[in-house]
Amino acid sequence: MSSSEVVVQRIDYTVNPALHKRYRIDAVPLLVIADIDGVVHKGFIGPVKAQDLWAAMAECRDPGSTPESCASHQ
């Protein structure tokens, strides 16, 4: 999923507790989609289905691009 526009980062609490505090992470696994400024656009707690992740990424890149039928799965 990593690309020139997307960074995937695993953040272990023991390695970086400040980042857990910044994003108020109190449950894991947690997936956060944030922009370059750190603004969270979408979050998932627990396992994430591939189609839900792709739909969330598409919506973040191009708001309104996700069909209404897909938006309910996010």
PQR file with spaces between the fields and no chain letter, atoms N, CA, C, O and H, PARSE charges and radii, in Angstrom:
ATOM       1  N    MET     1       0.823   -1.187    0.000 -0.4000 1.5000
ATOM       2  CA   MET     1       0.000    0.000    0.000 -0.0000 2.0000
ATOM       3  C    MET     1       0.868    1.252    0.000  0.5500 1.7000
ATOM       4  O    MET     1       0.377    2.326   -0.349 -0.5500 1.4000
ATOM       5  N    SER     2       2.124    1.154    0.374 -0.4000 1.5000
ATOM       6  CA   SER     2       3.006    2.318    0.358 -0.0000 2.0000
ATOM       7  C    SER     2       3.258    2.772   -1.071  0.5500 1.7000
ATOM       8  O    SER     2       3.367    1.956   -1.986 -0.5500 1.4000
ATOM       9  H    SER     2       2.523    0.282    0.658  0.4000 1.0000
ATOM      10  N    SER     3       3.348    4.080   -1.249 -0.4000 1.5000
ATOM      11  CA   SER     3       3.662    4.659   -2.554 -0.0000 2.0000
ATOM      12  C    SER     3       4.271    6.036   -2.323  0.5500 1.7000
ATOM      13  O    SER     3       4.567    6.407   -1.187 -0.5500 1.4000
ATOM      14  H    SER     3       3.260    4.743   -0.505  0.4000 1.0000
ATOM      15  N    SER     4       4.459    6.789   -3.395 -0.4000 1.5000
ATOM      16  CA   SER     4       4.998    8.139   -3.233 -0.0000 2.0000
ATOM      17  C    SER     4       4.005    9.049   -2.518  0.5500 1.7000
ATOM      18  O    SER     4       4.397   10.088   -1.986 -0.5500 1.4000
ATOM      19  H    SER     4       4.219    6.488   -4.318  0.4000 1.0000
ATOM      20  N    GLU     5       2.726    8.678   -2.496 -0.4000 1.5000
ATOM      21  CA   GLU     5       1.696    9.483   -1.845 -0.0000 2.0000
ATOM      22  C    GLU     5       1.190    8.888   -0.535  0.5500 1.7000
ATOM      23  O    GLU     5       0.495    9.560    0.227 -0.5500 1.4000
ATOM      24  H    GLU     5       2.407    7.834   -2.927  0.4000 1.0000
ATOM      25  N    VAL     6       1.536    7.635   -0.273 -0.4000 1.5000
ATOM      26  CA   VAL     6       1.014    6.939    0.902 -0.0000 2.0000
ATOM      27  C    VAL     6       2.163    6.342    1.697  0.5500 1.7000
ATOM      28  O    VAL     6       3.042    5.679    1.145 -0.5500 1.4000
ATOM      29  H    VAL     6       2.101    7.089   -0.892  0.4000 1.0000
ATOM      30  N    VAL     7       2.143    6.587    2.997 -0.4000 1.5000
ATOM      31  CA   VAL     7       3.147    6.009    3.888 -0.0000 2.0000
ATOM      32  C    VAL     7       2.429    5.085    4.859  0.5500 1.7000
ATOM      33  O    VAL     7       1.424    5.463    5.462 -0.5500 1.4000
ATOM      34  H    VAL     7       1.429    7.125    3.445  0.4000 1.0000
ATOM      35  N    VAL     8       2.943    3.894    5.003 -0.4000 1.5000
ATOM      36  CA   VAL     8       2.406    2.947    5.968 -0.0000 2.0000
ATOM      37  C    VAL     8       3.396    2.873    7.115  0.5500 1.7000
ATOM      38  O    VAL     8       4.588    2.644    6.913 -0.5500 1.4000
ATOM      39  H    VAL     8       3.759    3.588    4.514  0.4000 1.0000
ATOM      40  N    GLN     9       2.885    3.072    8.326 -0.4000 1.5000
ATOM      41  CA   GLN     9       3.768    3.089    9.485 -0.0000 2.0000
ATOM      42  C    GLN     9       3.134    2.297   10.615  0.5500 1.7000
ATOM      43  O    GLN     9       1.987    2.544   10.988 -0.5500 1.4000
ATOM      44  H    GLN     9       1.916    3.258    8.491  0.4000 1.0000
ATOM      45  N    ARG    10       3.873    1.356   11.153 -0.4000 1.5000
ATOM      46  CA   ARG    10       3.431    0.619   12.332 -0.0000 2.0000
ATOM      47  C    ARG    10       3.986    1.357   13.541  0.5500 1.7000
ATOM      48  O    ARG    10       5.175    1.669   13.599 -0.5500 1.4000
ATOM      49  H    ARG    10       4.804    1.156   10.851  0.4000 1.0000
ATOM      50  N    ILE    11       3.118    1.631   14.500 -0.4000 1.5000
ATOM      51  CA   ILE    11       3.528    2.418   15.653 -0.0000 2.0000
ATOM      52  C    ILE    11       3.303    1.600   16.921  0.5500 1.7000
ATOM      53  O    ILE    11       2.176    1.495   17.405 -0.5500 1.4000
ATOM      54  H    ILE    11       2.152    1.377   14.452  0.4000 1.0000
ATOM      55  N    ASP    12       4.364    1.029   17.450 -0.4000 1.5000
ATOM      56  CA   ASP    12       4.277    0.289   18.701 -0.0000 2.0000
ATOM      57  C    ASP    12       4.292    1.268   19.871  0.5500 1.7000
ATOM      58  O    ASP    12       5.084    2.211   19.894 -0.5500 1.4000
ATOM      59  H    ASP    12       5.279    1.115   17.056  0.4000 1.0000
ATOM      60  N    TYR    13       3.416    1.037   20.835 -0.4000 1.5000
ATOM      61  CA   TYR    13       3.322    1.932   21.988 -0.0000 2.0000
ATOM      62  C    TYR    13       4.652    2.042   22.728  0.5500 1.7000
ATOM      63  O    TYR    13       5.042    3.128   23.157 -0.5500 1.4000
ATOM      64  H    TYR    13       2.773    0.272   20.817  0.4000 1.0000
ATOM      65  N    THR    14       5.340    0.925   22.875 -0.4000 1.5000
ATOM      66  CA   THR    14       6.595    0.950   23.632 -0.0000 2.0000
ATOM      67  C    THR    14       7.682    1.746   22.925  0.5500 1.7000
ATOM      68  O    THR    14       8.605    2.243   23.571 -0.5500 1.4000
ATOM      69  H    THR    14       5.023    0.043   22.526  0.4000 1.0000
ATOM      70  N    VAL    15       7.585    1.873   21.604 -0.4000 1.5000
ATOM      71  CA   VAL    15       8.577    2.612   20.825 -0.0000 2.0000
ATOM      72  C    VAL    15       8.212    4.090   20.722  0.5500 1.7000
ATOM      73  O    VAL    15       9.093    4.947   20.776 -0.5500 1.4000
ATOM      74  H    VAL    15       6.836    1.469   21.078  0.4000 1.0000
ATOM      75  N    ASN    16       6.918    4.398   20.574 -0.4000 1.5000
ATOM      76  CA   ASN    16       6.504    5.777   20.365 -0.0000 2.0000
ATOM      77  C    ASN    16       5.192    6.083   21.096  0.5500 1.7000
ATOM      78  O    ASN    16       4.158    6.259   20.452 -0.5500 1.4000
ATOM      79  H    ASN    16       6.202    3.701   20.531  0.4000 1.0000
ATOM      80  N    PRO    17       5.223    6.147   22.432 -0.5600 1.5000
ATOM      81  CA   PRO    17       3.994    6.427   23.172  0.2800 2.0000
ATOM      82  C    PRO    17       3.427    7.817   22.877  0.5500 1.7000
ATOM      83  O    PRO    17       2.219    8.021   23.005 -0.5500 1.4000
ATOM      84  N    ALA    18       4.264    8.771   22.489 -0.4000 1.5000
ATOM      85  CA   ALA    18       3.779   10.124   22.192 -0.0000 2.0000
ATOM      86  C    ALA    18       2.808   10.121   21.010  0.5500 1.7000
ATOM      87  O    ALA    18       1.824   10.861   21.006 -0.5500 1.4000
ATOM      88  H    ALA    18       5.244    8.605   22.385  0.4000 1.0000
ATOM      89  N    LEU    19       3.088    9.292   20.018 -0.4000 1.5000
ATOM      90  CA   LEU    19       2.197    9.221   18.857 -0.0000 2.0000
ATOM      91  C    LEU    19       0.867    8.574   19.231  0.5500 1.7000
ATOM      92  O    LEU    19      -0.183    8.965   18.721 -0.5500 1.4000
ATOM      93  H    LEU    19       3.887    8.691   20.021  0.4000 1.0000
ATOM      94  N    HIS    20       0.913    7.594   20.111 -0.4000 1.5000
ATOM      95  CA   HIS    20      -0.328    6.989   20.602 -0.0000 2.0000
ATOM      96  C    HIS    20      -1.157    8.038   21.335  0.5500 1.7000
ATOM      97  O    HIS    20      -2.378    8.082   21.182 -0.5500 1.4000
ATOM      98  H    HIS    20       1.767    7.276   20.525  0.4000 1.0000
ATOM      99  N    LYS    21      -0.509    8.872   22.120 -0.4000 1.5000
ATOM     100  CA   LYS    21      -1.225    9.932   22.839 -0.0000 2.0000
ATOM     101  C    LYS    21      -1.769   10.972   21.872  0.5500 1.7000
ATOM     102  O    LYS    21      -2.904   11.425   22.026 -0.5500 1.4000
ATOM     103  H    LYS    21       0.483    8.836   22.244  0.4000 1.0000
ATOM     104  N    ARG    22      -0.980   11.354   20.882 -0.4000 1.5000
ATOM     105  CA   ARG    22      -1.408   12.372   19.908 -0.0000 2.0000
ATOM     106  C    ARG    22      -2.695   11.960   19.202  0.5500 1.7000
ATOM     107  O    ARG    22      -3.600   12.774   19.021 -0.5500 1.4000
ATOM     108  H    ARG    22      -0.059   10.986   20.757  0.4000 1.0000
ATOM     109  N    TYR    23      -2.772   10.688   18.804 -0.4000 1.5000
ATOM     110  CA   TYR    23      -3.946   10.207   18.085 -0.0000 2.0000
ATOM     111  C    TYR    23      -4.963    9.529   19.002  0.5500 1.7000
ATOM     112  O    TYR    23      -5.942    8.951   18.530 -0.5500 1.4000
ATOM     113  H    TYR    23      -2.037   10.027   18.951  0.4000 1.0000
ATOM     114  N    ARG    24      -4.729    9.602   20.308 -0.4000 1.5000
ATOM     115  CA   ARG    24      -5.639    9.044   21.317 -0.0000 2.0000
ATOM     116  C    ARG    24      -5.949    7.571   21.058  0.5500 1.7000
ATOM     117  O    ARG    24      -7.101    7.141   21.109 -0.5500 1.4000
ATOM     118  H    ARG    24      -3.934   10.072   20.691  0.4000 1.0000
ATOM     119  N    ILE    25      -4.903    6.819   20.782 -0.4000 1.5000
ATOM     120  CA   ILE    25      -5.049    5.389   20.521 -0.0000 2.0000
ATOM     121  C    ILE    25      -5.141    4.660   21.853  0.5500 1.7000
ATOM     122  O    ILE    25      -4.201    4.678   22.648 -0.5500 1.4000
ATOM     123  H    ILE    25      -3.967    7.168   20.741  0.4000 1.0000
ATOM     124  N    ASP    26      -6.280    4.020   22.089 -0.4000 1.5000
ATOM     125  CA   ASP    26      -6.437    3.258   23.324 -0.0000 2.0000
ATOM     126  C    ASP    26      -6.880    1.823   23.050  0.5500 1.7000
ATOM     127  O    ASP    26      -7.159    1.063   23.977 -0.5500 1.4000
ATOM     128  H    ASP    26      -7.043    4.005   21.443  0.4000 1.0000
ATOM     129  N    ALA    27      -6.941    1.461   21.773 -0.4000 1.5000
ATOM     130  CA   ALA    27      -7.273    0.091   21.388 -0.0000 2.0000
ATOM     131  C    ALA    27      -6.452   -0.269   20.157  0.5500 1.7000
ATOM     132  O    ALA    27      -6.201    0.573   19.294 -0.5500 1.4000
ATOM     133  H    ALA    27      -6.714    2.078   21.020  0.4000 1.0000
ATOM     134  N    VAL    28      -6.045   -1.513   20.090 -0.4000 1.5000
ATOM     135  CA   VAL    28      -5.301   -1.981   18.924 -0.0000 2.0000
ATOM     136  C    VAL    28      -5.882   -3.322   18.483  0.5500 1.7000
ATOM     137  O    VAL    28      -6.383   -4.055   19.335 -0.5500 1.4000
ATOM     138  H    VAL    28      -6.249   -2.196   20.791  0.4000 1.0000
ATOM     139  N    PRO    29      -5.845   -3.677   17.225 -0.5600 1.5000
ATOM     140  CA   PRO    29      -5.237   -2.884   16.164  0.2800 2.0000
ATOM     141  C    PRO    29      -6.123   -1.705   15.775  0.5500 1.7000
ATOM     142  O    PRO    29      -7.349   -1.781   15.846 -0.5500 1.4000
ATOM     143  N    LEU    30      -5.486   -0.626   15.368 -0.4000 1.5000
ATOM     144  CA   LEU    30      -6.165    0.577   14.917 -0.0000 2.0000
ATOM     145  C    LEU    30      -5.477    1.066   13.659  0.5500 1.7000
ATOM     146  O    LEU    30      -4.251    1.161   13.613 -0.5500 1.4000
ATOM     147  H    LEU    30      -4.489   -0.565   15.310  0.4000 1.0000
ATOM     148  N    LEU    31      -6.253    1.373   12.647 -0.4000 1.5000
ATOM     149  CA   LEU    31      -5.704    1.915   11.416 -0.0000 2.0000
ATOM     150  C    LEU    31      -6.232    3.337   11.262  0.5500 1.7000
ATOM     151  O    LEU    31      -7.438    3.572   11.340 -0.5500 1.4000
ATOM     152  H    LEU    31      -7.249    1.296   12.683  0.4000 1.0000
ATOM     153  N    VAL    32      -5.328    4.277   11.045 -0.4000 1.5000
ATOM     154  CA   VAL    32      -5.693    5.681   10.902 -0.0000 2.0000
ATOM     155  C    VAL    32      -5.248    6.163    9.532  0.5500 1.7000
ATOM     156  O    VAL    32      -4.118    5.907    9.116 -0.5500 1.4000
ATOM     157  H    VAL    32      -4.348    4.087   10.982  0.4000 1.0000
ATOM     158  N    ILE    33      -6.129    6.858    8.831 -0.4000 1.5000
ATOM     159  CA   ILE    33      -5.764    7.511    7.578 -0.0000 2.0000
ATOM     160  C    ILE    33      -5.680    8.998    7.887  0.5500 1.7000
ATOM     161  O    ILE    33      -6.686    9.650    8.169 -0.5500 1.4000
ATOM     162  H    ILE    33      -7.047    7.066    9.169  0.4000 1.0000
ATOM     163  N    ALA    34      -4.455    9.523    7.829 -0.4000 1.5000
ATOM     164  CA   ALA    34      -4.209   10.933    8.138 -0.0000 2.0000
ATOM     165  C    ALA    34      -3.489   11.583    6.965  0.5500 1.7000
ATOM     166  O    ALA    34      -2.779   10.921    6.210 -0.5500 1.4000
ATOM     167  H    ALA    34      -3.638    8.993    7.600  0.4000 1.0000
ATOM     168  N    ASP    35      -3.685   12.893    6.827 -0.4000 1.5000
ATOM     169  CA   ASP    35      -3.003   13.595    5.742 -0.0000 2.0000
ATOM     170  C    ASP    35      -1.607   14.026    6.180  0.5500 1.7000
ATOM     171  O    ASP    35      -1.173   13.715    7.290 -0.5500 1.4000
ATOM     172  H    ASP    35      -4.263   13.431    7.441  0.4000 1.0000
ATOM     173  N    ILE    36      -0.917   14.733    5.314 -0.4000 1.5000
ATOM     174  CA   ILE    36       0.467   15.126    5.573 -0.0000 2.0000
ATOM     175  C    ILE    36       0.597   16.025    6.806  0.5500 1.7000
ATOM     176  O    ILE    36       1.666   16.106    7.412 -0.5500 1.4000
ATOM     177  H    ILE    36      -1.269   14.985    4.413  0.4000 1.0000
ATOM     178  N    ASP    37      -0.503   16.704    7.176 -0.4000 1.5000
ATOM     179  CA   ASP    37      -0.500   17.571    8.351 -0.0000 2.0000
ATOM     180  C    ASP    37      -0.896   16.829    9.623  0.5500 1.7000
ATOM     181  O    ASP    37      -0.934   17.416   10.704 -0.5500 1.4000
ATOM     182  H    ASP    37      -1.372   16.639    6.684  0.4000 1.0000
ATOM     183  N    GLY    38      -1.191   15.536    9.490 -0.4000 1.5000
ATOM     184  CA   GLY    38      -1.570   14.741   10.650 -0.0000 2.0000
ATOM     185  C    GLY    38      -3.054   14.776   10.966  0.5500 1.7000
ATOM     186  O    GLY    38      -3.476   14.247   11.995 -0.5500 1.4000
ATOM     187  H    GLY    38      -1.160   15.059    8.611  0.4000 1.0000
ATOM     188  N    VAL    39      -3.855   15.385   10.103 -0.4000 1.5000
ATOM     189  CA   VAL    39      -5.301   15.435   10.307 -0.0000 2.0000
ATOM     190  C    VAL    39      -5.894   14.076    9.945  0.5500 1.7000
ATOM     191  O    VAL    39      -5.706   13.584    8.832 -0.5500 1.4000
ATOM     192  H    VAL    39      -3.513   15.814    9.268  0.4000 1.0000
ATOM     193  N    VAL    40      -6.606   13.477   10.890 -0.4000 1.5000
ATOM     194  CA   VAL    40      -7.204   12.161   10.672 -0.0000 2.0000
ATOM     195  C    VAL    40      -8.471   12.310    9.834  0.5500 1.7000
ATOM     196  O    VAL    40      -9.356   13.100   10.160 -0.5500 1.4000
ATOM     197  H    VAL    40      -6.759   13.877   11.794  0.4000 1.0000
ATOM     198  N    HIS    41      -8.543   11.539    8.753 -0.4000 1.5000
ATOM     199  CA   HIS    41      -9.712   11.559    7.878 -0.0000 2.0000
ATOM     200  C    HIS    41     -10.572   10.322    8.052  0.5500 1.7000
ATOM     201  O    HIS    41     -11.765   10.352    7.752 -0.5500 1.4000
ATOM     202  H    HIS    41      -7.824   10.896    8.488  0.4000 1.0000
ATOM     203  N    LYS    42      -9.988    9.239    8.529 -0.4000 1.5000
ATOM     204  CA   LYS    42     -10.738    7.998    8.722 -0.0000 2.0000
ATOM     205  C    LYS    42      -9.971    7.104    9.683  0.5500 1.7000
ATOM     206  O    LYS    42      -8.740    7.102    9.687 -0.5500 1.4000
ATOM     207  H    LYS    42      -9.018    9.215    8.772  0.4000 1.0000
ATOM     208  N    GLY    43     -10.687    6.351   10.490 -0.4000 1.5000
ATOM     209  CA   GLY    43     -10.054    5.409   11.396 -0.0000 2.0000
ATOM     210  C    GLY    43     -10.846    4.117   11.467  0.5500 1.7000
ATOM     211  O    GLY    43     -12.070    4.118   11.329 -0.5500 1.4000
ATOM     212  H    GLY    43     -11.687    6.353   10.487  0.4000 1.0000
ATOM     213  N    PHE    44     -10.149    3.029   11.679 -0.4000 1.5000
ATOM     214  CA   PHE    44     -10.769    1.710   11.796 -0.0000 2.0000
ATOM     215  C    PHE    44     -10.204    1.029   13.038  0.5500 1.7000
ATOM     216  O    PHE    44      -8.993    1.041   13.259 -0.5500 1.4000
ATOM     217  H    PHE    44      -9.155    3.028   11.790  0.4000 1.0000
ATOM     218  N    ILE    45     -11.071    0.442   13.842 -0.4000 1.5000
ATOM     219  CA   ILE    45     -10.637   -0.358   14.983 -0.0000 2.0000
ATOM     220  C    ILE    45     -10.856   -1.815   14.610  0.5500 1.7000
ATOM     221  O    ILE    45     -11.937   -2.191   14.156 -0.5500 1.4000
ATOM     222  H    ILE    45     -12.055    0.433   13.663  0.4000 1.0000
ATOM     223  N    GLY    46      -9.833   -2.631   14.802 -0.4000 1.5000
ATOM     224  CA   GLY    46      -9.937   -4.045   14.467 -0.0000 2.0000
ATOM     225  C    GLY    46      -9.557   -4.310   13.028  0.5500 1.7000
ATOM     226  O    GLY    46      -9.061   -3.423   12.332 -0.5500 1.4000
ATOM     227  H    GLY    46      -8.955   -2.325   15.171  0.4000 1.0000
ATOM     228  N    PRO    47      -9.792   -5.540   12.580 -0.5600 1.5000
ATOM     229  CA   PRO    47      -9.438   -5.903   11.205  0.2800 2.0000
ATOM     230  C    PRO    47     -10.217   -5.061   10.193  0.5500 1.7000
ATOM     231  O    PRO    47     -11.377   -4.715   10.419 -0.5500 1.4000
ATOM     232  N    VAL    48      -9.566   -4.739    9.080 -0.4000 1.5000
ATOM     233  CA   VAL    48     -10.180   -3.912    8.034 -0.0000 2.0000
ATOM     234  C    VAL    48     -10.246   -4.716    6.738  0.5500 1.7000
ATOM     235  O    VAL    48      -9.252   -5.305    6.314 -0.5500 1.4000
ATOM     236  H    VAL    48      -8.624   -5.020    8.896  0.4000 1.0000
ATOM     237  N    LYS    49     -11.410   -4.736    6.120 -0.4000 1.5000
ATOM     238  CA   LYS    49     -11.549   -5.391    4.815 -0.0000 2.0000
ATOM     239  C    LYS    49     -10.880   -4.524    3.761  0.5500 1.7000
ATOM     240  O    LYS    49     -10.926   -3.296    3.830 -0.5500 1.4000
ATOM     241  H    LYS    49     -12.218   -4.257    6.464  0.4000 1.0000
ATOM     242  N    ALA    50     -10.260   -5.172    2.791 -0.4000 1.5000
ATOM     243  CA   ALA    50      -9.535   -4.456    1.738 -0.0000 2.0000
ATOM     244  C    ALA    50     -10.431   -3.454    1.021  0.5500 1.7000
ATOM     245  O    ALA    50     -10.010   -2.326    0.763 -0.5500 1.4000
ATOM     246  H    ALA    50     -10.222   -6.169    2.735  0.4000 1.0000
ATOM     247  N    GLN    51     -11.655   -3.847    0.696 -0.4000 1.5000
ATOM     248  CA   GLN    51     -12.529   -2.935   -0.041 -0.0000 2.0000
ATOM     249  C    GLN    51     -12.887   -1.701    0.782  0.5500 1.7000
ATOM     250  O    GLN    51     -13.055   -0.615    0.227 -0.5500 1.4000
ATOM     251  H    GLN    51     -11.996   -4.763    0.905  0.4000 1.0000
ATOM     252  N    ASP    52     -13.004   -1.859    2.106 -0.4000 1.5000
ATOM     253  CA   ASP    52     -13.292   -0.710    2.961 -0.0000 2.0000
ATOM     254  C    ASP    52     -12.098    0.239    3.028  0.5500 1.7000
ATOM     255  O    ASP    52     -12.261    1.459    3.026 -0.5500 1.4000
ATOM     256  H    ASP    52     -12.867   -2.741    2.557  0.4000 1.0000
ATOM     257  N    LEU    53     -10.902   -0.334    3.086 -0.4000 1.5000
ATOM     258  CA   LEU    53      -9.695    0.488    3.115 -0.0000 2.0000
ATOM     259  C    LEU    53      -9.531    1.250    1.807  0.5500 1.7000
ATOM     260  O    LEU    53      -9.251    2.449    1.816 -0.5500 1.4000
ATOM     261  H    LEU    53     -10.770   -1.325    3.087  0.4000 1.0000
ATOM     262  N    TRP    54      -9.704    0.560    0.685 -0.4000 1.5000
ATOM     263  CA   TRP    54      -9.574    1.221   -0.623 -0.0000 2.0000
ATOM     264  C    TRP    54     -10.618    2.318   -0.794  0.5500 1.7000
ATOM     265  O    TRP    54     -10.310    3.386   -1.323 -0.5500 1.4000
ATOM     266  H    TRP    54      -9.932   -0.414    0.678  0.4000 1.0000
ATOM     267  N    ALA    55     -11.850    2.067   -0.353 -0.4000 1.5000
ATOM     268  CA   ALA    55     -12.905    3.082   -0.454 -0.0000 2.0000
ATOM     269  C    ALA    55     -12.571    4.297    0.404  0.5500 1.7000
ATOM     270  O    ALA    55     -12.784    5.433   -0.020 -0.5500 1.4000
ATOM     271  H    ALA    55     -12.101    1.199    0.077  0.4000 1.0000
ATOM     272  N    ALA    56     -12.052    4.067    1.602 -0.4000 1.5000
ATOM     273  CA   ALA    56     -11.679    5.180    2.481 -0.0000 2.0000
ATOM     274  C    ALA    56     -10.538    5.991    1.886  0.5500 1.7000
ATOM     275  O    ALA    56     -10.548    7.221    1.946 -0.5500 1.4000
ATOM     276  H    ALA    56     -11.879    3.144    1.946  0.4000 1.0000
ATOM     277  N    MET    57      -9.550    5.303    1.310 -0.4000 1.5000
ATOM     278  CA   MET    57      -8.431    6.009    0.672 -0.0000 2.0000
ATOM     279  C    MET    57      -8.922    6.830   -0.516  0.5500 1.7000
ATOM     280  O    MET    57      -8.512    7.977   -0.693 -0.5500 1.4000
ATOM     281  H    MET    57      -9.542    4.304    1.261  0.4000 1.0000
ATOM     282  N    ALA    58      -9.797    6.246   -1.327 -0.4000 1.5000
ATOM     283  CA   ALA    58     -10.340    6.967   -2.487 -0.0000 2.0000
ATOM     284  C    ALA    58     -11.105    8.201   -2.039  0.5500 1.7000
ATOM     285  O    ALA    58     -10.988    9.263   -2.651 -0.5500 1.4000
ATOM     286  H    ALA    58     -10.130    5.314   -1.183  0.4000 1.0000
ATOM     287  N    GLU    59     -11.882    8.070   -0.984 -0.4000 1.5000
ATOM     288  CA   GLU    59     -12.663    9.195   -0.477 -0.0000 2.0000
ATOM     289  C    GLU    59     -11.764   10.299    0.069  0.5500 1.7000
ATOM     290  O    GLU    59     -12.065   11.482   -0.096 -0.5500 1.4000
ATOM     291  H    GLU    59     -11.977    7.208   -0.486  0.4000 1.0000
ATOM     292  N    CYS    60     -10.676    9.930    0.710 -0.4000 1.5000
ATOM     293  CA   CYS    60      -9.734   10.933    1.226 -0.0000 2.0000
ATOM     294  C    CYS    60      -9.026   11.667    0.087  0.5500 1.7000
ATOM     295  O    CYS    60      -8.812   12.877    0.157 -0.5500 1.4000
ATOM     296  H    CYS    60     -10.431    8.969    0.844  0.4000 1.0000
ATOM     297  N    ARG    61      -8.673   10.935   -0.944 -0.4000 1.5000
ATOM     298  CA   ARG    61      -7.979   11.552   -2.084 -0.0000 2.0000
ATOM     299  C    ARG    61      -8.915   12.409   -2.924  0.5500 1.7000
ATOM     300  O    ARG    61      -8.514   13.451   -3.442 -0.5500 1.4000
ATOM     301  H    ARG    61      -8.847    9.952   -1.000  0.4000 1.0000
ATOM     302  N    ASP    62     -10.178   11.963   -3.060 -0.4000 1.5000
ATOM     303  CA   ASP    62     -11.135   12.654   -3.922 -0.0000 2.0000
ATOM     304  C    ASP    62     -12.508   12.607   -3.251  0.5500 1.7000
ATOM     305  O    ASP    62     -13.313   11.729   -3.558 -0.5500 1.4000
ATOM     306  H    ASP    62     -10.503   11.116   -2.639  0.4000 1.0000
ATOM     307  N    PRO    63     -12.786   13.560   -2.325 -0.5600 1.5000
ATOM     308  CA   PRO    63     -14.064   13.546   -1.603  0.2800 2.0000
ATOM     309  C    PRO    63     -15.259   13.478   -2.551  0.5500 1.7000
ATOM     310  O    PRO    63     -15.321   14.190   -3.554 -0.5500 1.4000
ATOM     311  N    GLY    64     -16.202   12.608   -2.209 -0.4000 1.5000
ATOM     312  CA   GLY    64     -17.388   12.419   -3.031 -0.0000 2.0000
ATOM     313  C    GLY    64     -17.236   11.337   -4.078  0.5500 1.7000
ATOM     314  O    GLY    64     -18.176   11.049   -4.820 -0.5500 1.4000
ATOM     315  H    GLY    64     -16.152   12.030   -1.394  0.4000 1.0000
ATOM     316  N    SER    65     -16.055   10.735   -4.146 -0.4000 1.5000
ATOM     317  CA   SER    65     -15.804    9.727   -5.180 -0.0000 2.0000
ATOM     318  C    SER    65     -16.341    8.348   -4.824  0.5500 1.7000
ATOM     319  O    SER    65     -16.518    7.505   -5.703 -0.5500 1.4000
ATOM     320  H    SER    65     -15.292   10.969   -3.544  0.4000 1.0000
ATOM     321  N    THR    66     -16.599    8.114   -3.555 -0.4000 1.5000
ATOM     322  CA   THR    66     -17.084    6.806   -3.127 -0.0000 2.0000
ATOM     323  C    THR    66     -18.597    6.749   -3.289  0.5500 1.7000
ATOM     324  O    THR    66     -19.303    7.596   -2.742 -0.5500 1.4000
ATOM     325  H    THR    66     -16.456    8.798   -2.840  0.4000 1.0000
ATOM     326  N    PRO    67     -19.113    5.760   -4.035 -0.5600 1.5000
ATOM     327  CA   PRO    67     -20.570    5.640   -4.188  0.2800 2.0000
ATOM     328  C    PRO    67     -21.238    5.490   -2.831  0.5500 1.7000
ATOM     329  O    PRO    67     -20.662    4.908   -1.912 -0.5500 1.4000
ATOM     330  N    GLU    68     -22.440    6.010   -2.704 -0.4000 1.5000
ATOM     331  CA   GLU    68     -23.170    5.970   -1.437 -0.0000 2.0000
ATOM     332  C    GLU    68     -23.270    4.551   -0.890  0.5500 1.7000
ATOM     333  O    GLU    68     -23.200    4.356    0.323 -0.5500 1.4000
ATOM     334  H    GLU    68     -22.907    6.484   -3.451  0.4000 1.0000
ATOM     335  N    SER    69     -23.432    3.553   -1.764 -0.4000 1.5000
ATOM     336  CA   SER    69     -23.541    2.166   -1.315 -0.0000 2.0000
ATOM     337  C    SER    69     -22.264    1.684   -0.646  0.5500 1.7000
ATOM     338  O    SER    69     -22.318    0.794    0.202 -0.5500 1.4000
ATOM     339  H    SER    69     -23.488    3.711   -2.750  0.4000 1.0000
ATOM     340  N    CYS    70     -21.111    2.252   -1.007 -0.4000 1.5000
ATOM     341  CA   CYS    70     -19.835    1.866   -0.401 -0.0000 2.0000
ATOM     342  C    CYS    70     -19.571    2.642    0.879  0.5500 1.7000
ATOM     343  O    CYS    70     -18.909    2.138    1.786 -0.5500 1.4000
ATOM     344  H    CYS    70     -21.067    2.975   -1.696  0.4000 1.0000
ATOM     345  N    ALA    71     -20.077    3.852    0.959 -0.4000 1.5000
ATOM     346  CA   ALA    71     -19.792    4.708    2.106 -0.0000 2.0000
ATOM     347  C    ALA    71     -20.320    4.112    3.402  0.5500 1.7000
ATOM     348  O    ALA    71     -19.749    4.349    4.466 -0.5500 1.4000
ATOM     349  H    ALA    71     -20.615    4.263    0.223  0.4000 1.0000
ATOM     350  N    SER    72     -21.403    3.340    3.330 -0.4000 1.5000
ATOM     351  CA   SER    72     -21.976    2.760    4.539 -0.0000 2.0000
ATOM     352  C    SER    72     -21.097    1.672    5.134  0.5500 1.7000
ATOM     353  O    SER    72     -21.290    1.299    6.291 -0.5500 1.4000
ATOM     354  H    SER    72     -21.868    3.147    2.466  0.4000 1.0000
ATOM     355  N    HIS    73     -20.140    1.153    4.380 -0.4000 1.5000
ATOM     356  CA   HIS    73     -19.262    0.090    4.870 -0.0000 2.0000
ATOM     357  C    HIS    73     -18.055    0.637    5.595  0.5500 1.7000
ATOM     358  O    HIS    73     -17.297   -0.140    6.176 -0.5500 1.4000
ATOM     359  H    HIS    73     -19.983    1.456    3.440  0.4000 1.0000
ATOM     360  N    GLN    74     -17.844    1.933    5.588 -0.4000 1.5000
ATOM     361  CA   GLN    74     -16.627    2.501    6.171 -0.0000 2.0000
ATOM     362  C    GLN    74     -16.739    2.634    7.649  0.5500 1.7000
ATOM     363  O    GLN    74     -15.801    3.096    8.300 -0.5500 1.4000
ATOM     364  H    GLN    74     -18.460    2.565    5.117  0.4000 1.0000
